[in-house]
Amino acid sequence: MLFSLEEVIETISAVGVETFDIRTISCGVNIMSCADSDVHKCAEKVYEKVIKVARDLVPTARILEKKYGIPIVNKRISVTPVSILANAFTEPTAVPIAIALDNAAKELGIDYIAGFGALIQKGFTRGDQILLNSIPDALCSTDRVCSSVNIGSSQSGINMDGVFRMAEIVKEAAERSSATNGLACAKLVVFCNAVEDNPFIAGSFLGPGEAEAILNIGLSGPGVVRAALAGSHNLNFGELSELIKKVSFKITRTGELVGREASRMMGIPFGIIDLSLAPTPAKGDSISDILELMGLERTGCHGTTAALAMLNDAVKKGGMMAATYAGGLSGAFIPVTEDAGMCRAIEDGALNIQKLEAMTCVCSVGLDMVAIPGDTPVDVIAGIIADEAAIGMINHKTTACRLIPVPGMKAGDIVDFGGLLGKGPVMEVGRHSPSVFVRRGGRIPPPVHSMKN
């Protein structure tokens, strides 16, 4: 499929773009060849390989920004889950790998580097245990490293020992980074049904089934959709869906062009476009604003889940026609502190964590960038993670939690993480304990339709 500069210009001007950008161009790097029993030697190999494979990522992105006049906000790298390498380590730590990744990211001018994670949906290996124990240290001693752990899947069920361990890690990481309001937790995601080609941070990693190196594109675009919906008051649902589909098609075509051109310039295969609407704290770049333009008085009121489901579906349908390969998480993200409209809805009392959980049933990912009171017990954090994982397991969709227990803060306080991570209110969580349930141990069995093979 060929594209022209004129087509891109038409794409942008046709929808009256507001704050349109390519959210991320992400380079996946397979680091399996760096395996070594000595963690420090392994770290040196990882650093050298990341530098070698991704050395042209930032220069290429800058050239494409100038060529097409479209900002590429983030340049990112993801690597193979580090826990796989950790199985060979004689020393029980993976922190040197995190430091090597961080140094490589800084050397290359990369915004974030991800893949410091593990896949534990059915149990733990020795490498998994080493990795998990290293997460708090790794996140607190680096600036750009992100971590993700998959604790469940529709085929394997939910590893509740993994859920509880991750709740402990979230709590510890928050306390260790109390000087920055628990910022380490903004770089930590707990998944169910994690995907192997996600270009978005903090949950990105290069799956074991991926190529030696790959380029993936993540879009933004809420401002574009918002601009298109500004005059949509008299449209019925079918017409509204068609309008969103057309906008999604246009912004996805632009992402396809940038991704393929970057692939050609770098000599790295093009992977996927993630058909997601990813908000930012900037005015007018909000998923919540789109929902309210669809007819909701305030995001969180009755009807919100239906509106979000419709938006999510229309974005996917429009984007699919424009993308040769769609993948990643693909939908509408609802990261709370990164979306000014979501924060406003919480402050107005229209949106709470229970409604937010319901919304995650029909959109991308899950409880994302949710600040909770710093004194939230580990058992409650585990319960929140388990609930979100259950939604993913039963419905064969990716769900996740990026929870931030903000040290010293209570529900209603405002926390500011800065930059794209934004600021917003600390959300109230349930007062009753799931302690006995989350501490039972073992795995929650998968649903029966996982036996379809």
N, C-alpha and C positions, 0 to 999 in steps of 0.2 A: 504494500500500500504506500503510494508516494504522496508527499505533501509539498506544498509550495509556501513561500513566505506570504504570498497574497492570501492564501487560505488561513494562515495564522492571524493575519491582520483582520480579516473578515470575522474570524472566530471571536476576537476580542471586541471589536467595535460593534458587532451585531447584538451583543447583550449588555452594552453599557457597563463595562467592567468596573467593579469597585474592589480594590485590594486583591486582585487576582494574582496568584503566583504559583510556582511549582514549590510545594512544601519541602520536598526532599529528593535528592538523587542519592541513592544508597548503593554502595559497592559491597557485594558479598565476597569474602575471602575464605577459602577452605584452608584451615591450618592443621589438618590431620598429619601432613608430612613433617610437622614440627615436633612430633612426639619424641620425648626423651625422659628417661627415669630421673634425671637431674632437673628440677624445676627451674633452676637459673639458666641452664643451657637451653631448655625449652623456651624460656622467656626471650632469650636472645634470638632464637630462630623465628619465633612469632613476630617479634619486632621487625626483623629483616624482611620477612615475607610480606607483611602488611605494607611496609614502605615500598617494596618492589612492585606489588600488584596495583596499589592504589595511588601511586605517586602522581598520576596525571589527573586525578579526580577534580581537585579544586581548580587547576588551570583550565580544564575543559569546561567546567561549569561557568567560569567567568567569561570565557569566549562565547558560550551559548547565550548567556545573559545579554551581552553586548549585541550579538547577532540578531536576536529575536526581540529584544526589549522586554523580556519577561524575567522577573526576579526569581532566582533559585535560592530559597531562604536558607536551607540547610544542606550541607554536604556530609554524608554519614557513611560509616563502615559497619558491617556486621561480620562476625566470624562464626565458625563452627562452635557449638556448645563446648565450653572449656572443660566441663566435667569429663568429657570423653578423653581428653589428654591427661587429666588428673589421675586416671586409673593407673598410670605408669609411674607416678611420682613416688619416690622413696620418702620424701619429706611431706608431712601432712598439711600442706598449705598451697593455695593457688594464688596468693596475693602477688607474688612476683609477675605472674602473667598479666594481672590487672594493671600493674604499674607499667609493664612493657607496652600494653595496648594504649594506655594513657599517653605515654611518651610518643608513640607512633602517631596518635591523633594530633598531638600538639605540633609535632614536626611537619605534618602534612597540612595543617590548618583545618583539620576536620572538627566539626561541631561536637559530634558524639560518636562513640564507638561501642557497639553492643555485641552480645554473645557470651558474656560472662555468666553462663547459666547451665541449667541441667534439665533433663527430661526424666521425671520420676513418677509418671502416672501409674506405674505398676510396681514400683519398689525402688530401692536404693542400691547402687553399686558403691564400691569404695571411693571411686572418683566423685560420685555425687555427694557423698558425705564430706569429702575434703572441700569441694566447691561450696556447699551450703555453709559450712563452718567459716569459710573465708569471706562470705558476702559482706558482713558489716565492716570488716577491716578494709576490704577492697573499695567499697563505695565511699568510705570516709577518708581514704588516703589517695584518692584520685579525683579528678575534676570532670572527666568526660566519659568515663566508663559506665555502661548501663548493664543491668542484670535482669534476667527473666528466668522463671522456673515453671515448668508445666507439671501440674499436680493431678491432672485428670484427663480423661477422654471418653468419648461415646463408646469406644471399643473396650476400654480397660476399667472403666469406673473411676472413682475418686480415691486417691491415696490419702486417707485421713491422717495418717502419721505425717505425711508430707505437708498437709494443710496446717496441722498444728505447729510443725517445725517452722514453716514459713511465717506463721503468725508471730512466733518468738523472734524470728529474724527481723521482721518489720519493726517490732517493738524495740529491739536492740539497736537497729540502724537509726531509728528516730532519736533515741536517747543519746547515741554516740555523736549525732550531728545536731544537738540541741542549740548550739550557737547560731545555726542557720535555719532554725524552725523545723528541724527534721528533714532537711532537704535531701538527704541520702535516699529517703523513701520515694522521692520523685523519680529516682533512677532505678526503681525496682518494681517489677510486674510479676504477678502470680496468675498463670494461665490455666484454662481448661481448653483442650482442643487447639493448642498453639499451632500456627501455620509456619511453614518453612521459608516463606518468601516475603515476609512482612517488612516493608521498608521503613516503617514508623518506629520511633524511639518511644518508650524505652524497651519495648518487647521484641525488637528485631534480633534474629540470629540466622545464620546460614544453615539450613537443614541438612542432615546427612545425605539426603537424596539430591541435593543441588550440585551444580557444576563446580569446577575448580575456582571460577570467579564468575560473577554475574552482576548486572546492573538492573536495579529496580527503581521505579518512579512512584512517589507519593504526591497526590494533588492536594490543593487547598480548596478554594472556591466558594465558601459560604457567602462572601460578599457579592459574587456574581449571581448566585441564585437569588439572594435577597433583592438585588437590583431588578432582576427579571420579574419578581413577584410583586413589585411595588404597585403595579396597576392591575392586580389580579382579583379584585374584590368581587367581581360579578361572574367569575368562572365557576363551573361546576367541578366535581371531583375528577371526572375524566379529562376535562380541559386543563385543569391544574396539573394533573399528572403528566400530560403531554408537554406542557410548558417546562416543567422540571427536567423531563427526559431530554428535550432539545438543548437546554443549557448544559446538562451533564455531558451530552455528546460533544458539544463544542469544546469544553474545557479538557475533556479526555483526549480529543484529537491533538490538542496542543501538547499535552503531556506525552503522547505517543511520538510526536515529532521530536521533542527534546530528547526523549529516551533513546530513540533510534540513532539520532545524530551523535549523541554522547557515546553510544556503543561503537559506532563506526570510528570515531576519533580515537577512542581508547583501545580498540581491538579486543574488547570484552563483550561476550554475548549479552543481548538484551533479554531481560527476564520478563517482568510483568509491570503493569500499571495497577496500582491500588486505587480502586474507584471509590475513594472516601472523600467526604466533606470534612475537612479538619479545621476547626475554628482557631482563632487567636484572640488574645485580649483586646485587640484593636477594635475601635468603634465600627460597627457595621459588619464585622466578620464573625458573626455569631450564629450557631445553629438555633439557639433559643429565639433569636429575632425572626428567623425563617418560620418557625412554628407559630409565632404570634402573628406574622403576616398571613398565615394560612387561616387565621380566624380565632385563635385562642386569646383570651384576655390576658393570661399570664401562663407561661410554661409551668406545668405541674397541675393545672386544673384538669378536671375530668375531660377526656378527649385527647389529652396530650399523647398517650401511647399510640392511639390510632393515627394521629397526625404524623408522628415520627415514623411509624410503620410505612405509611404512604410515601413519605419523603425518601426513606431508605430504599424502598422498592423502585421508585422512579429514577433515583440516581443510578442504581445498578443497571436498570433496563436501558437507559440512555447511554451509559458508559460502555456497555457490552458491545454495542454496534461500532463504537469508535476505537476499541482496543483489540489488537490481534490476540494478546494474551492478558486477560484480567486475572488478578490474584490478590495476595495479601489479605487484608481484613475487609476491604470493600464495603462501604456503607456510610453512615453518618456518625462521627465521633461526638461524644458528649462529655469531654473532660471539664470538670466543674470550674476549677480556678482559671482555666484557659479560655473560658467563655463568659464574657461580661454579662450576657443576658441570663445565663444560668445562675450566676451569683446574685443578680437582681431578684430573680424568682425566689431564691432561698431567703434572701433578706426580707422579702415581702410576705413570707410564710406560705407561698404557693407550692413550693417544692421541698420535699423531705427525702430522706435516704430510702424510705420504703417505695415512694413513687419513682425515684431514680432507678431502683432495682427493677421495677416493672418495665421501665423504658428500655433497660438493657436487654430485655427479651426480644426486641424487634430492631435493634440497631447494632452497630459495630462495637465490639469489645465489651465494656462493662462499666464497673464503678471506677472511673478514671479521674485521677487527681482530686480525690475526695479527702479533704482535711477533716480529721476527727479529733475529739479531745485527747490531750496527751496522757490522761490517766485511764484511757480505755483499756480494760483487761485483755490479756492475751486470748482468753477464751472467747471473748466477744469478737475480736479480730478474726479468730479462726472460724467462728460461726458465719461472719459476713463473707469470708472467702468461700466457705463450703456452700452457702446459698447461691453465690454467683456461679460456682463451678457446676452445681446441680442444674442450673438453667442451661448451661452449655452442653452438659452431658446428655440431658434428656432431649434437647432440641437440635442436636448435631450442629451446633454453632460455636464459634470461638467466643469465650467470655473471659474476663480478667478482672483483677483488682489492683489498682495502684492507690493504696491507702496511706495517708500520712498522719500518724498520731503526733500532733504538734505539741512538743513539750511545754508545759506551763500554761497552755491555753485551754479554754472551755468552750462549749457550744455558744455560738453567736459572736465570738471574737473574730477579728479580721486578721488573716495571715497573708503576708506578701512574699512570694518566692522570687519575684523579679523576672524580667524578660518574657519569653514565650510561655513560661509556666504560670504567669499571672498572679492574681491575688483574689481572695474571696473569703467567705465566712466558714468558720469551723462548724461542721454539721453535727447535729445531735444523733446519738446512736441509742439503741435499746437499753433499758435499765436492767432487764432480767438476763440471767446467765444461762448459756448453753453448755456449761462446763462438763456435765456428765456425758452429754452426747458427743462433744468434740474430742473427748479423751478416751473413747471406747477403743480406739486403735483399729488397725486393719484397713480394708478397702470397702467403700460402698460399691456394691456390684453394679455393672453396667446395665442399661435397659435391655429388654429382650430383643428389640430390633437391631441390636448390635450383632446378633447371630444370623444376619441375613445371608452371609456367605455359606 
